[in-house]
Amino acid sequence: MKTMVKLVTALVLVMFLSVSMVGCYGSFALTKKVYDWNGSLGNKYMVQIAFWILSWVPVYSAATTIDVVLLNLIEFWTGSNPMAMNNGEQIIKYASSGDDSYKIIMPKEQIRIEPMTGSDKAVELSFDASTNAWYLESGNVNTKIATVDGNTMNLLYPGGNSLSLNITN
């Protein structure tokens, strides 16, 4: 029994060292997202109080652990971090509604919906980080259709009405 425990311990140690010694240094995208969210809370006093709370509750520790153990390892082996999208990368999805089908292309901070059937025109949406708003692009005109404030998204209707939605992860 002692030799089995020693063997398992040695195998775990070899596996740990082989993974940790290959230089699996990633972008720490999840930790950066927590840090950026904390920095967006307002004045320096709110940011500091939130930092203390997030450190005490161990949100920063949990985010860093998830980055180190899982996300950075995925990034090392696949070349992309599931929590980060770099410039030039995009996600492509397909959707259908009745007889119509669409190709949805999502590069960083943009969405393009292209009809694959029918005569509809493509629709483009873009996010402007300086105003925290989504814009619908139609020709040379950009129309603000939504604003984002923390976990709240306000959808703006053409008639001036709005719908407030709570965003949850």
C-alpha positions in Angstrom: 0.0 0.0 0.0 2.9 2.4 0.8 4.4 1.8 -2.6 1.1 2.6 -4.3 0.8 5.9 -2.4 4.4 6.8 -3.3 3.8 5.9 -6.9 0.6 8.0 -7.2 2.3 10.9 -5.4 5.3 10.7 -7.8 3.0 10.6 -10.8 1.0 13.6 -9.6 4.2 15.5 -8.9 5.6 14.6 -12.4 2.3 15.7 -14.0 2.3 19.0 -12.1 5.9 19.8 -12.9 5.4 18.9 -16.6 2.5 21.3 -16.9 4.0 24.0 -14.8 7.4 24.0 -16.4 6.3 24.5 -20.0 5.8 28.2 -19.5 2.0 28.3 -19.5 1.8 32.1 -19.0 -1.5 33.4 -20.3 -3.4 36.7 -20.7 -5.3 36.4 -17.3 -8.4 37.6 -19.1 -10.8 36.8 -16.3 -8.7 38.5 -13.6 -8.4 41.6 -15.9 -12.2 41.6 -16.4 -12.7 41.7 -12.6 -10.0 44.4 -12.3 -11.6 46.5 -15.1 -15.1 46.2 -13.6 -13.7 47.3 -10.2 -12.0 50.3 -11.8 -15.2 51.4 -13.5 -17.2 51.9 -10.3 -16.6 55.6 -10.0 -14.4 57.6 -7.7 -11.2 56.3 -6.1 -12.9 55.7 -2.7 -15.6 53.4 -4.2 -12.9 51.6 -6.2 -10.8 51.1 -3.1 -13.7 49.9 -1.0 -14.8 47.4 -3.7 -11.2 46.2 -4.0 -11.1 45.5 -0.3 -14.4 43.6 -0.5 -13.4 41.7 -3.6 -10.1 40.7 -2.0 -11.7 39.8 1.3 -14.5 37.7 -0.3 -11.7 36.2 -2.5 -13.1 37.2 -5.9 -9.7 38.2 -7.1 -8.2 35.0 -5.7 -10.9 32.9 -7.4 -10.5 34.7 -10.7 -6.7 34.3 -10.6 -7.0 30.6 -9.7 -9.5 29.9 -12.5 -7.1 31.8 -14.9 -4.0 29.9 -13.8 -5.6 26.4 -13.5 -8.0 26.4 -16.4 -8.2 29.4 -18.8 -4.5 30.0 -19.3 -3.9 26.3 -19.8 -6.6 26.2 -22.5 -5.0 29.3 -24.0 -1.6 27.7 -24.0 -2.8 24.5 -25.8 -5.4 26.1 -28.2 -3.9 29.5 -28.7 -7.1 31.4 -27.5 -8.5 32.2 -24.2 -12.3 31.6 -23.9 -12.6 34.8 -21.8 -10.7 37.0 -24.2 -11.3 37.9 -27.9 -8.4 39.5 -29.7 -8.6 41.9 -32.6 -9.1 39.9 -35.8 -10.8 37.0 -34.1 -14.5 36.3 -34.6 -17.3 33.9 -33.7 -19.6 32.7 -36.4 -23.1 31.3 -35.6 -26.0 30.3 -37.7 -29.7 30.8 -36.9 -33.0 30.2 -38.6 -36.5 31.5 -38.2 -39.1 29.7 -40.3 -37.8 29.5 -43.9 -35.2 32.2 -43.3 -31.6 31.4 -42.3 -29.0 33.9 -41.1 -25.2 33.9 -40.6 -24.2 35.9 -37.5 -20.6 37.1 -37.4 -19.3 38.5 -34.2 -15.8 40.1 -34.2 -14.7 42.1 -31.2 -17.4 44.7 -30.2 -19.4 44.1 -33.4 -22.3 42.0 -34.7 -23.1 41.4 -38.4 -26.3 39.5 -39.3 -26.3 38.4 -42.9 -29.3 36.7 -44.5 -28.5 33.4 -46.2 -32.0 33.2 -47.8 -34.4 35.8 -48.8 -33.8 39.4 -50.0 -33.2 41.0 -46.6 -30.1 43.3 -46.3 -27.3 42.6 -43.8 -27.6 44.4 -40.4 -24.5 45.7 -38.6 -24.3 46.6 -34.9 -21.2 48.1 -33.2 -20.3 48.9 -29.6 -18.7 52.2 -28.7 -16.8 51.8 -25.5 -16.5 55.6 -24.9 -20.3 56.0 -24.7 -21.1 52.4 -23.5 -23.7 52.2 -26.3 -24.7 49.9 -29.2 -25.3 51.5 -32.6 -27.2 50.2 -35.6 -25.4 51.1 -38.8 -27.5 51.8 -41.8 -25.8 53.4 -44.7 -24.0 56.5 -43.3 -26.3 56.8 -40.3 -25.5 55.3 -36.9 -28.5 55.1 -34.6 -28.1 54.4 -30.9 -30.2 51.4 -30.0 -29.0 50.4 -26.5 -26.9 51.7 -23.7 -25.0 49.6 -21.1 -24.5 50.8 -17.5 -23.0 48.1 -15.3 -25.5 45.2 -15.3 -28.3 47.2 -16.9 -29.0 47.5 -20.6 -31.5 50.1 -21.8 -33.0 49.3 -25.2 -33.9 52.5 -27.0 -37.0 52.5 -29.3 -37.4 54.9 -32.2 -40.4 56.6 -30.6 -38.4 57.6 -27.6 -39.5 54.8 -25.2 -36.9 52.5 -23.6 -36.9 49.1 -22.0 -34.5 48.5 -19.1 -33.0 45.0 -18.7 -30.9 43.5 -15.9 -28.0 41.5 -17.4 -26.9 38.4 -15.6 -24.0 36.1 -16.3 
